[in-house]
């Protein structure tokens, strides 16, 4: 089994092959296959002995390593309401926001 740490949308994700993750909106369309090229860490857990794992760490990224993925779905999260209020000053502000996210399936490293 292999695991990796990738960076996208200003966040880092710990992923393995076949896993589905929710990330910030990407420029690709649903059904597109693409690569995450910002790979920070690769660990191969398929070694024979418990302490024999192969670990590759980048400074900050690993050169020439990519994680292949497929964009499954584009969706929006439920609405978040922001309400600001100052007492005794007639100050009220109400805003709403729906974050756009993508569901991505990790294919291979």
C-alpha positions in Angstrom: 0.0 0.0 0.0 1.2 3.5 -0.9 0.3 6.8 0.7 1.2 10.3 -0.3 0.7 13.9 1.0 -0.3 16.3 -1.8 -1.1 20.0 -1.8 -3.9 21.7 -3.6 -6.0 24.7 -2.9 -3.6 25.8 -0.2 -4.3 22.7 1.8 -2.5 19.4 2.3 -4.2 16.0 2.0 -3.1 12.5 3.0 -4.2 10.2 0.2 -3.9 6.5 -0.9 -4.8 4.8 -4.2 -8.6 4.4 -4.7 -9.5 7.0 -2.1 -12.1 9.7 -2.8 -11.4 13.2 -1.4 -13.1 16.6 -1.4 -10.9 19.5 -2.5 -11.3 23.1 -3.4 -12.6 23.9 -6.9 -10.3 22.9 -9.7 -10.3 24.2 -13.3 -11.0 20.7 -14.8 -14.5 19.5 -15.8 -16.2 16.4 -14.4 -14.8 13.2 -15.8 -11.4 14.7 -16.6 -8.2 12.9 -15.6 -5.2 15.0 -14.4 -2.2 14.9 -12.1 -1.3 16.6 -8.8 2.3 17.6 -9.2 2.8 19.1 -5.7 3.7 15.9 -3.9 5.3 16.5 -0.5 5.7 12.9 0.8 5.5 9.4 -0.6 5.5 6.3 1.7 5.5 2.7 0.4 4.0 0.5 3.2 4.3 -2.8 1.2 7.7 -3.7 2.7 8.3 -7.2 4.2 9.4 -6.0 7.7 7.6 -3.5 9.9 10.4 -1.0 10.0 11.4 -1.4 6.3 9.1 1.3 4.8 10.4 3.4 1.9 9.9 7.1 2.6 10.6 9.9 0.2 10.2 13.5 1.5 10.5 16.7 -0.6 12.0 20.1 0.2 9.2 21.2 -0.2 8.1 19.1 -3.2 9.3 15.9 -4.7 10.7 16.5 -8.2 9.3 14.3 -11.0 6.6 12.7 -8.8 2.9 12.9 -9.7 -0.3 11.6 -8.2 -2.9 10.8 -10.9 -6.5 11.6 -10.2 -10.0 11.7 -11.8 -12.5 14.4 -11.1 -15.8 12.7 -10.3 -18.2 15.5 -9.4 -18.5 19.2 -9.0 -20.8 20.4 -6.2 -21.6 23.2 -3.7 -21.6 22.8 0.1 -24.6 23.9 2.1 -25.0 27.6 2.7 -23.1 29.3 5.6 -24.7 32.4 7.0 -22.5 35.2 8.3 -24.2 37.6 10.7 -22.4 40.6 12.2 -24.1 42.6 15.0 -23.1 45.5 17.2 -25.5 46.2 20.0 -26.9 49.8 20.6 -25.6 51.1 17.2 -28.1 49.8 14.7 -25.4 47.7 13.0 -26.4 44.4 11.4 -24.9 42.7 8.4 -26.1 39.4 7.0 -24.3 37.5 4.2 -24.5 34.0 2.8 -21.9 31.9 1.1 -21.8 28.5 -0.7 -18.4 27.0 -1.2 -17.7 25.2 -4.5 -15.8 21.9 -4.1 -14.8 18.9 -6.3 -14.9 15.2 -5.4 -11.7 13.6 -6.7 -10.7 9.9 -6.9 -7.0 9.1 -6.5 -6.0 6.6 -9.3 -2.2 5.9 -8.9 1.1 7.4 -7.9 
